[in-house]
Amino acid sequence: MAAMTDHADIFDAAPLRLASRASQLAMAQAEMVCAALAPIAVTVRPVTTSGDRILDRPLIEAGGKGLFIKELERSLLGGEADLAVHSMKDMEAHFAPHTEIGAVLAREDRRDALVGAYQSLDELPKAACVGTASVRRAAILLHHRPDLQIKLIRGNINRRLGLLEHGEFDAIILAVAGIKRLGLDVAYSPIDPAIMPSAVAQGALAVQIRTPFDDRSAAVKDVVSALTCPKSMAEVTAERALLAYLDGSCQTPIAASARLNGSQMLELDGMILSTDGQAAHRMQMDAPVGDAEALGKVVGAKLLEMAGGRGFLA
């Protein structure tokens, strides 16, 4: 629950305005933010982004995963919204000037899930057709099972499940977090992170705000900051530092998963792959939680060294 502040009367006169993608999952995530901000009144502004409309080709061909973010950022910068909620894994290393991450909420399960009749990747029949839109998932699948046929699947979760049900795929890969947040009654098997480490910030929700410039935007930052989970913030800081060091985008197969243990040490597991999965490099390191950003940079540098330089990411 958000702490009441000296600014709360600002939102009595004009409720907080939250921009969200219009998909079922995004709206469920927006409602989570609204509940966390209670008793402050919030109105939700659904936005159908270019990333939601373009379903016939990979995101990189359409402009990158930033297509899910840019139109929400325009709502922020144009003054139509006070805050925007994102699945943080959709955020590229750099985002719009004059905005910032106001909060990172407590993280959901970060694992990927195999959905379909098979309970593990090893159970999939030879040359099985697996649906995913993620270059990371595709590369890891091919690294583990080079015989698999990886086929593009885009759209919301219900559309993807419908294509699976109609036999277009033997299995599809979804995020466990999305399945849980929607409360879907679907059989799924989480994939061992030892095989498929998660995407940067997978399972984390970010609240993006305008960098304060007046009383209202300062009040927004004040109430939103109370939502931050310090553990999740530390983890995604390390992961996103690795992503930024590698200058990663949706065309680069990159995995990064940081975990904060009881001794306040961050353990970061990073992985980069060629798009065909034939080459893969992986590194684990730990560091004190206060060095989260530095840890991400060091692991990124070591991965590049292992891969023979930045040419590996081209």
C-alpha positions in Angstrom: 0.0 0.0 0.0 1.3 3.4 -0.9 2.2 5.7 2.0 0.1 8.8 2.3 2.2 11.9 1.8 1.9 15.7 2.0 1.2 15.6 -1.7 -1.9 13.3 -1.5 -4.4 16.2 -1.8 -3.0 16.8 -5.4 -4.5 13.5 -6.4 -7.8 14.1 -4.6 -8.4 16.9 -7.1 -7.0 15.1 -10.1 -6.5 11.3 -9.8 -3.2 9.7 -11.0 -3.3 8.8 -14.7 -1.6 5.5 -15.5 -0.8 4.5 -19.1 -0.7 0.8 -19.9 -0.7 -1.5 -23.0 -4.3 -2.6 -23.7 -3.6 -6.4 -23.7 -5.2 -8.5 -21.1 -1.9 -9.2 -19.3 -0.9 -5.6 -19.3 -4.2 -4.5 -17.9 -3.9 -7.1 -15.1 -0.5 -5.7 -14.3 -1.9 -2.1 -14.3 -4.5 -3.2 -11.8 -1.7 -4.6 -9.6 -0.1 -1.1 -9.6 -3.5 0.5 -8.9 -4.0 -1.8 -5.9 -0.5 -1.1 -4.6 -1.2 2.7 -4.8 -4.5 2.5 -2.9 -6.0 4.5 -1.4 -4.8 7.0 -4.0 -7.3 7.2 -6.9 -5.9 6.1 -10.2 -7.4 6.1 -13.7 -6.0 3.7 -16.3 -5.4 4.8 -19.9 -5.2 1.7 -22.2 -2.9 2.2 -25.2 -2.7 -0.3 -28.1 0.9 0.0 -29.1 2.6 -0.7 -32.5 4.1 -3.8 -30.9 0.6 -5.2 -30.2 -0.7 -4.4 -33.7 2.2 -5.9 -35.7 1.9 -9.7 -35.4 3.2 -11.0 -38.7 7.0 -10.6 -38.3 9.7 -10.5 -35.6 9.9 -7.3 -33.5 13.3 -6.4 -34.8 11.9 -6.2 -38.3 9.2 -3.8 -37.1 11.4 -1.6 -35.0 12.4 -3.5 -31.9 10.8 -4.3 -28.6 10.7 -0.6 -27.8 7.5 -0.6 -29.9 5.8 -1.7 -26.7 7.2 1.2 -24.8 7.5 4.3 -27.0 3.8 5.1 -27.2 3.4 4.9 -23.5 6.4 7.2 -23.1 4.7 9.6 -25.5 1.7 9.6 -23.1 4.1 10.5 -20.3 6.0 13.2 -22.1 2.8 14.6 -23.6 1.2 15.1 -20.2 -1.7 12.6 -20.8 -0.3 10.2 -18.2 1.5 10.6 -14.9 3.0 7.1 -14.9 3.3 4.0 -17.2 3.6 0.4 -16.2 5.7 -2.0 -18.2 6.8 -5.6 -18.1 10.4 -4.6 -17.5 11.8 -7.2 -19.8 10.3 -5.2 -22.7 12.4 -2.2 -21.8 15.5 -1.7 -23.8 18.7 -0.6 -22.2 17.9 3.0 -22.8 14.6 4.8 -22.6 13.1 8.2 -23.2 15.0 11.3 -21.9 13.2 13.2 -19.1 11.8 10.0 -17.8 13.0 7.5 -15.1 12.1 4.3 -13.4 10.0 5.4 -10.4 9.6 1.9 -9.0 10.3 -1.8 -9.5 7.6 -4.0 -7.8 8.3 -7.3 -6.1 9.2 -9.8 -8.8 7.1 -12.7 -9.9 8.5 -16.1 -11.0 11.1 -15.3 -13.7 11.2 -18.7 -15.3 10.1 -19.7 -18.8 7.5 -22.4 -19.3 6.9 -25.1 -21.8 3.2 -25.2 -22.7 1.7 -28.1 -24.5 1.4 -31.9 -24.2 5.1 -32.4 -23.2 6.5 -31.8 -19.8 10.2 -31.1 -20.7 12.3 -30.1 -23.6 13.8 -33.6 -23.7 10.3 -35.1 -24.1 9.7 -33.1 -27.3 9.7 -35.4 -30.4 12.5 -35.0 -32.9 12.0 -31.9 -35.1 9.1 -30.7 -33.0 7.7 -27.3 -33.8 8.0 -24.8 -31.0 6.6 -21.3 -31.0 8.3 -18.3 -29.6 8.9 -14.7 -30.5 12.0 -14.4 -28.4 15.5 -14.6 -30.0 16.9 -15.6 -26.5 14.4 -18.5 -26.2 14.9 -19.6 -29.8 18.7 -19.6 -29.4 18.7 -21.5 -26.1 16.2 -24.0 -27.5 18.4 -24.7 -30.5 21.5 -24.8 -28.3 19.8 -27.5 -26.2 18.0 -29.3 -29.1 19.4 -28.4 -32.5 16.8 -30.6 -34.2 13.8 -28.4 -33.1 11.9 -26.2 -35.6 11.5 -22.8 -34.1 8.5 -20.9 -35.5 7.5 -17.3 -34.8 4.5 -16.8 -32.7 3.2 -13.3 -31.8 0.2 -11.8 -30.1 -1.4 -12.0 -26.6 -1.3 -15.1 -24.5 -4.8 -16.2 -25.5 -4.0 -16.0 -29.2 -0.8 -18.1 -28.7 -2.7 -20.7 -26.7 -5.3 -20.9 -29.4 -2.7 -21.5 -32.1 -1.3 -24.3 -29.9 -4.7 -25.8 -29.4 -5.3 -25.8 -33.1 -2.2 -27.9 -33.7 0.1 -25.2 -35.3 2.7 -26.0 -32.7 3.8 -29.0 -30.7 4.6 -26.6 -27.8 5.0 -22.9 -27.1 7.2 -21.0 -24.6 5.5 -18.5 -22.3 6.7 -16.6 -19.2 5.6 -18.2 -16.0 4.9 -14.7 -14.6 2.3 -14.0 -17.3 0.5 -17.3 -16.7 0.4 -16.6 -13.0 -0.7 -13.0 -13.2 -3.6 -14.0 -15.5 -4.5 -17.0 -13.4 -4.7 -19.2 -16.5 -5.9 -22.7 -16.1 -3.3 -24.2 -18.5 -0.9 -27.1 -18.0 2.7 -25.9 -18.1 6.1 -27.0 -17.0 8.7 -24.5 -15.8 12.0 -24.9 -17.7 15.1 -25.4 -15.5 17.0 -22.1 -15.3 20.2 -24.1 -15.7 19.0 -24.8 -19.2 17.2 -21.6 -20.0 18.2 -18.6 -17.9 15.7 -15.8 -18.0 15.6 -12.6 -19.9 16.8 -9.4 -18.3 14.2 -8.3 -15.7 11.8 -11.1 -16.6 9.0 -11.2 -14.0 9.6 -7.6 -12.9 7.1 -4.7 -13.3 8.5 -1.2 -13.8 6.7 2.0 -13.2 8.1 4.7 -15.4 7.5 8.4 -14.6 8.5 11.8 -15.8 11.6 13.2 -14.2 10.1 15.7 -11.7 9.7 19.2 -12.9 6.7 20.6 -11.0 4.7 19.9 -7.8 2.6 17.2 -9.5 5.4 15.2 -11.0 7.3 15.5 -7.7 4.2 14.1 -5.9 4.0 11.3 -8.4 7.6 10.3 -7.7 7.0 10.5 -4.0 4.0 8.0 -4.0 5.4 5.7 -6.7 8.8 5.3 -5.0 7.0 3.6 -2.0 6.2 0.7 -4.3 9.8 -0.3 -4.9 11.0 -3.7 -3.7 14.7 -3.2 -2.9 15.5 -6.8 -3.6 14.0 -6.7 -7.1 15.5 -3.3 -7.8 19.0 -4.6 -7.0 18.5 -7.7 -9.2 17.3 -5.8 -12.2 19.9 -3.1 -11.8 22.6 -5.8 -12.3 20.8 -7.4 -15.1 20.1 -4.2 -17.0 23.7 -3.0 -16.5 24.8 -6.2 -18.3 22.3 -5.5 -21.1 23.5 -1.9 -21.4 27.2 -2.9 -21.5 26.4 -5.3 -24.3 24.2 -2.7 -26.0 21.6 -5.5 -26.2 18.4 -5.3 -28.1 15.7 -7.7 -29.1 17.9 -9.1 -31.9 20.6 -10.2 -29.5 20.2 -13.5 -27.6 21.1 -12.3 -24.1 20.0 -13.9 -20.7 20.7 -12.4 -17.3 19.4 -13.4 -13.9 20.6 -11.9 -10.7 19.6 -13.2 -7.3 20.1 -11.6 -3.9 21.0 -14.1 -1.2 20.7 -13.8 2.5 24.2 -12.5 3.0 23.3 -9.5 0.8 25.4 -10.8 -2.1 24.1 -10.6 -5.6 24.7 -13.6 -7.8 24.5 -12.8 -11.5 24.2 -15.5 -14.2 24.8 -14.1 -17.7 24.6 -15.8 -21.1 25.1 -14.7 -24.7 24.4 -16.9 -27.7 24.6 -16.8 -31.5 21.1 -16.6 -33.0 21.3 -20.2 -34.2 22.3 -21.5 -30.8 25.5 -23.1 -32.0 27.8 -20.8 -30.0 27.1 -20.0 -26.3 29.0 -18.3 -23.6 28.0 -18.2 -19.9 29.4 -16.6 -16.8 28.4 -16.5 -13.1 29.8 -14.0 -10.6 28.8 -12.4 -7.3 29.3 -9.1 -5.6 27.9 -7.1 -2.7 24.4 -5.7 -3.4 25.8 -2.1 -3.4 27.9 -3.0 -6.5 24.9 -4.2 -8.6 25.6 -2.0 -11.6 29.4 -2.7 -11.5 28.7 -6.4 -11.3 26.5 -6.3 -14.5 29.3 -4.5 -16.4 32.0 -6.9 -15.3 30.0 -9.9 -16.3 29.1 -8.3 -19.6 32.8 -7.6 -20.2 33.8 -11.2 -19.4 31.1 -12.6 -21.7 32.4 -10.4 -24.6 36.0 -11.6 -23.8 34.9 -15.2 -23.9 33.0 -14.6 -27.2 36.0 -12.9 -28.9 34.7 -9.3 -28.9 31.7 -7.3 -30.0 31.6 -8.9 -33.4 29.9 -11.9 -31.8 26.8 -9.7 -31.2 26.6 -8.3 -34.7 
